[in-house]
Amino acid sequence: MRSSLAIRHEPLRRAKASTAAPPDTWLFAAVGILVGIGLVMIYSASNVTAYAQHLDGAYYVKRQFLWLIVGGAAAYGAYRMDYLLLRRFGPYIFAATLLGLLLAYVPHIGLRINGAHRWIGVGPLSLQPSEFAKLGLVVFFAAWLSGREPRIDVTKFAGGLIPACIPLALATMLVFAEPDVGTASLIAMTGLVMLFAGGARIVHMAVASLAVLPAAVLEIMHNPASRARIFAFINPWRDPQNTGFHIIQSLYALGSGGLTGVGLGASSEKFYYLPEQYTDFIFSVLGEELGLIGALAVVALFLLLAFRAVRIALAAREPFGFLLAVGCAGMIVLQAFVNIGVVTSSWPVTGVPLPFISFGGSSLVVDLVAVALILNVGRHSRAAR
């Protein structure tokens, strides 16, 4: 079975005349609202910890606002550029992201925190290279699957899909080794989405996934922390004060919110009950303060983002734009629903942020650039001609 979304027409040469359309209003508004919600919730969820640690309740939201400025500037550049240039530099971009992952292990450049090599930094500035690796993989796959020379035909198993899985496996393993199981799984899922959009058969992808599944399961079970998270997901009440603590407190927060929430800023879980309350588990605080209505509103915004991005992708003028838009949207939306799955105990704890809402500079910059690339594809879609 082939993907019904795969574009089979030949790339079109961009017209010299300027025919750019305005940015997609609905997509732009959805992201803007999500970013606004993020700033408000970061302040609400972090002010207690921020004041205790830095004597400034707005410490974390100030840092997030600075990253928003950086991300906004980078996104504007990504929106205004000729996105077709990325097709030429796709392999180099992917190689640079792999180098960033390796730099995390270099002394005095890589930062080892809690036993994990997930960051690189100089002075007060730190970056998480795995976040950039996700976008690098999207650009690389879009270029590889759509390019004239060399072009890989993923409809074939041995001569197409398997070679395509090699760079995907390389990026996934480097992130997995940090260790960062959550981001590694997101990279793998994003890659599979792009392979499907590029025409890969579901049966072939299932066979390839099943082939590596035993090794992945053995590695996870060999890692005590990952094994504990799996068991906590199955039954968090088995060890409520240790491995199941995150999930139980998250469910307490969501349950306390009810339909309309306890009120903005009135969360009790943020008072050192819920760990990672302004990063990985910020959706729990949001559900507690804004209730089911607020939580569903955020879910609706991510669904709107996905819908508008797919519309843009389907209207792309050439295969590279189609695959780039699909990959960027898949990267963001998959991460959003994995995060929401974690805090609702529908997915094992993975430690991935909620796009646009969780505190984290690298994630915010990458997600804003990804949205800008989607909007860029929309500017030059067939509907704009």
C-alpha positions in Angstrom: 0.0 0.0 0.0 1.4 3.4 -1.0 0.8 6.7 0.7 -2.1 8.5 -0.9 -0.3 11.8 0.0 2.8 11.1 -2.1 3.3 13.7 -4.8 4.3 12.2 -8.1 4.6 15.2 -10.4 8.0 16.5 -11.4 9.4 19.6 -9.6 8.2 22.9 -11.1 10.6 25.7 -11.8 9.7 28.7 -9.7 8.3 31.6 -11.7 10.5 34.7 -11.7 7.6 37.0 -11.1 6.7 37.5 -7.5 3.5 35.5 -6.8 3.9 35.0 -3.1 0.7 34.6 -1.1 0.2 36.1 2.4 1.0 33.7 5.3 -1.7 31.3 6.3 -3.7 33.3 8.9 -5.2 30.4 10.7 -1.8 28.6 11.1 -0.1 31.9 12.2 -2.8 32.6 14.7 -2.8 29.1 16.2 1.0 29.3 16.8 0.7 32.8 18.1 -1.9 31.8 20.6 0.1 28.7 21.7 3.2 30.9 22.3 1.1 33.4 24.3 -0.3 30.6 26.4 3.2 29.3 26.9 4.5 32.5 28.3 1.6 32.8 30.7 1.8 29.2 31.8 5.6 29.3 32.2 5.3 32.3 34.6 2.4 30.6 36.5 4.1 27.2 36.8 7.6 28.5 37.5 7.2 31.5 39.7 7.4 29.6 43.0 10.6 27.8 42.0 12.0 30.8 40.3 11.6 33.0 43.4 13.1 30.3 45.7 16.1 29.7 43.4 16.7 33.2 41.9 14.7 35.6 44.1 12.8 36.5 40.9 9.4 35.0 40.2 9.7 36.0 36.5 13.2 34.5 36.0 12.2 31.7 33.7 9.6 33.6 31.7 12.1 36.3 31.1 14.6 33.8 29.7 11.8 32.3 27.5 11.0 35.7 26.2 14.6 36.2 25.1 14.5 32.9 23.3 11.3 34.0 21.7 13.1 37.0 20.3 15.9 34.8 19.0 13.4 32.3 17.6 11.3 35.0 16.0 14.3 36.4 14.2 15.4 33.0 13.0 11.8 32.2 11.9 11.5 35.4 10.0 14.7 34.5 8.1 13.4 31.0 7.4 10.1 32.5 6.1 11.7 35.0 3.8 14.4 32.8 2.3 14.0 30.7 -0.8 13.2 27.4 0.8 14.4 25.5 -2.3 17.9 26.3 -1.3 17.5 23.9 1.6 17.2 21.0 -0.9 20.7 21.7 -2.1 22.2 21.9 1.4 20.1 19.2 3.0 23.0 16.7 3.4 25.2 19.3 4.9 22.5 20.5 7.3 22.0 16.9 8.5 25.8 16.4 8.9 26.0 19.5 11.0 23.2 18.3 13.3 25.0 14.9 13.7 28.2 16.9 14.6 26.3 18.8 17.2 25.1 15.5 18.7 28.7 14.3 18.9 29.9 17.6 20.4 27.8 16.8 23.4 30.4 14.3 24.4 33.4 16.6 24.0 34.9 17.9 27.3 34.4 21.7 27.9 31.8 21.8 25.1 29.3 19.1 26.0 27.5 19.5 29.3 26.9 16.3 31.4 23.8 16.9 33.6 22.3 14.1 35.7 24.5 11.6 33.8 23.1 12.6 30.4 25.1 14.2 27.5 22.2 16.2 26.0 23.5 19.8 25.9 26.4 21.8 24.5 27.3 25.2 25.9 29.7 28.0 26.1 29.4 30.2 29.2 25.7 30.9 30.1 24.5 29.8 26.7 23.4 26.1 26.3 21.7 24.3 23.4 20.1 20.9 23.1 21.5 19.5 19.8 18.8 16.7 19.6 16.2 19.4 19.0 18.0 20.7 16.0 18.6 17.1 14.8 14.9 16.6 14.4 14.7 19.6 12.0 17.9 18.6 10.3 16.5 15.1 9.6 13.3 16.6 8.1 15.3 18.9 5.7 17.6 16.0 4.7 14.8 13.5 4.1 12.7 16.1 2.2 15.8 16.8 -0.1 16.7 13.1 -0.5 13.2 11.9 -1.2 12.4 14.6 -3.7 15.8 15.3 -5.4 16.4 14.4 -9.0 20.0 13.2 -8.5 20.5 11.2 -6.4 16.9 10.3 -5.7 15.9 7.3 -3.6 12.8 5.3 -4.4 11.3 4.3 -1.0 8.6 2.2 -2.7 11.3 -0.4 -3.0 12.3 -2.3 0.1 15.9 -3.4 -0.3 17.0 -0.7 -2.7 15.0 2.1 -1.3 13.5 1.9 2.2 16.5 0.2 3.8 19.1 2.7 2.6 16.7 5.5 3.8 16.6 4.0 7.2 20.3 4.1 7.7 20.6 7.9 8.4 17.4 7.7 10.4 18.9 4.9 12.5 22.1 6.9 12.9 20.4 10.0 14.3 18.1 7.9 16.5 20.9 5.9 18.0 23.1 9.0 18.8 20.2 10.6 20.6 19.2 7.3 22.3 22.8 7.0 23.6 22.7 10.4 25.4 20.4 8.9 26.8 17.2 10.6 25.6 14.7 7.9 24.7 11.9 10.3 24.3 13.5 12.5 21.6 15.0 9.4 19.9 11.5 7.9 19.6 10.2 11.2 18.2 13.0 11.3 15.6 12.2 7.8 14.5 8.4 8.6 14.3 9.0 11.7 12.3 11.2 9.8 9.9 8.6 7.2 9.4 6.0 9.9 8.7 8.2 11.4 6.0 8.9 8.0 4.5 5.2 7.3 4.3 4.6 10.7 2.7 7.4 10.0 0.3 5.6 6.8 -0.9 6.9 4.0 1.3 4.6 1.0 1.7 3.1 0.5 5.1 4.0 -3.3 5.0 7.6 -2.5 4.2 7.8 0.0 7.1 6.2 -2.4 9.5 8.7 -5.1 8.6 11.6 -2.7 9.0 10.2 -1.6 12.4 9.7 -5.1 13.6 13.3 -6.0 12.6 14.7 -3.4 15.0 12.1 -3.7 17.7 13.7 -6.6 19.7 17.0 -4.7 19.9 15.3 -1.6 21.1 13.3 -3.5 23.7 16.4 -5.2 25.0 18.3 -1.9 25.2 15.4 -0.2 27.1 15.0 -3.1 29.5 18.8 -3.1 30.1 18.6 0.6 31.1 17.3 0.7 34.7 15.8 4.2 34.3 13.9 3.3 31.1 12.8 0.0 32.5 11.4 1.8 35.6 9.5 4.3 33.4 7.8 1.4 31.5 6.8 -0.3 34.8 5.6 3.0 36.2 3.4 3.6 33.1 1.8 0.1 33.5 1.2 0.6 37.3 2.3 4.0 38.8 0.8 3.0 42.2 3.3 0.2 42.5 6.0 2.7 43.6 4.1 6.0 44.2 6.9 7.8 46.0 9.6 7.0 43.4 9.1 5.9 39.8 5.3 6.5 39.7 5.5 9.9 41.4 5.5 12.0 38.2 2.5 10.3 36.7 0.5 10.3 40.0 1.1 14.0 40.7 0.2 14.8 37.1 -3.1 13.0 37.3 -3.8 14.7 40.6 -3.2 18.1 38.9 -5.5 17.3 36.0 -8.2 15.8 38.2 -8.1 18.9 40.5 -8.8 21.1 37.5 -12.2 19.7 36.7 -14.1 21.4 33.9 -13.1 25.0 34.4 -9.9 24.8 36.5 -8.9 26.2 39.9 -8.0 29.6 38.3 -4.9 31.0 36.6 -2.0 31.0 39.1 -3.8 29.0 41.7 -2.2 25.6 41.1 -1.2 23.7 44.3 0.8 21.1 42.4 3.5 23.6 41.4 4.5 24.0 45.1 7.1 21.2 44.8 4.5 18.4 44.4 4.8 18.1 40.6 8.3 17.7 39.2 9.3 19.5 36.0 6.2 21.6 36.4 7.3 24.3 33.9 9.0 22.0 31.3 7.8 18.5 30.6 4.7 18.6 32.8 3.5 22.1 32.2 0.3 20.7 30.6 -0.6 19.2 34.0 -0.5 22.7 35.6 -2.4 24.1 32.6 -5.1 21.5 33.1 -5.2 22.2 36.8 -5.5 25.9 36.4 -7.6 26.2 33.2 -9.5 22.9 33.5 -10.7 20.5 30.8 -11.8 23.5 28.7 -8.4 25.0 28.7 -6.7 21.6 28.0 -9.0 20.9 25.1 -8.4 24.3 23.7 -4.7 23.6 23.5 -5.4 20.3 21.8 -7.7 22.0 19.3 -4.9 24.5 18.5 -2.5 21.7 17.7 -5.1 20.0 15.5 -5.7 23.2 13.7 -1.9 23.6 13.2 -1.8 20.0 11.7 -4.8 20.6 9.5 -3.5 23.9 8.0 0.0 22.5 7.5 -1.4 19.5 5.6 -3.4 21.9 3.4 -0.3 23.8 2.7 1.7 20.6 1.9 -0.9 19.4 -0.5 -0.9 22.7 -2.4 2.9 22.7 -2.7 4.3 23.4 -6.1 6.9 20.6 -6.0 7.7 17.5 -4.0 10.4 19.1 -1.8 7.9 21.7 -0.4 5.3 19.0 0.2 7.7 16.8 2.1 9.2 19.7 4.0 5.8 20.9 5.2 4.7 17.4 6.1 7.9 16.7 8.1 7.8 20.0 10.0 4.2 19.5 10.9 4.7 15.9 11.9 7.7 16.8 14.1 5.7 19.4 16.0 2.3 17.6 16.3 3.8 14.2 17.2 5.8 15.8 20.0 2.7 17.6 21.3 0.6 14.5 21.5 3.4 12.4 23.0 3.8 15.1 25.7 0.1 15.2 26.3 0.0 11.4 26.4 2.7 11.4 29.1 0.9 13.8 31.4 -2.4 11.9 31.0 -0.7 8.5 31.6 -1.5 7.4 28.1 2.2 7.2 27.1 5.3 6.2 29.1 7.2 9.1 30.7 9.7 10.3 28.0 10.8 13.7 29.0 9.9 15.7 25.9 8.6 19.3 26.1 5.2 20.6 24.9 5.9 22.6 21.7 5.6 26.4 22.2 4.4 26.1 25.8 7.1 24.3 27.8 10.1 26.3 29.0 13.1 25.6 26.7 15.0 27.8 24.3 16.2 25.1 21.8 12.8 23.6 21.4 11.1 27.0 21.0 13.6 28.2 18.3 13.4 24.9 16.3 9.6 24.8 16.4 9.2 28.4 15.3 11.6 27.9 12.4 9.7 24.7 11.5 6.4 26.7 11.4 8.1 29.4 9.3 9.2 26.9 6.8 5.6 25.6 6.5 4.4 29.1 6.0 7.2 29.6 3.4 6.0 26.7 1.4 2.5 28.1 1.6 3.7 31.5 0.2 4.8 29.7 -3.0 2.0 27.2 -3.3 0.0 26.5 -6.4 -2.8 28.6 -5.0 -0.5 31.6 -5.0 0.1 31.5 -8.7 
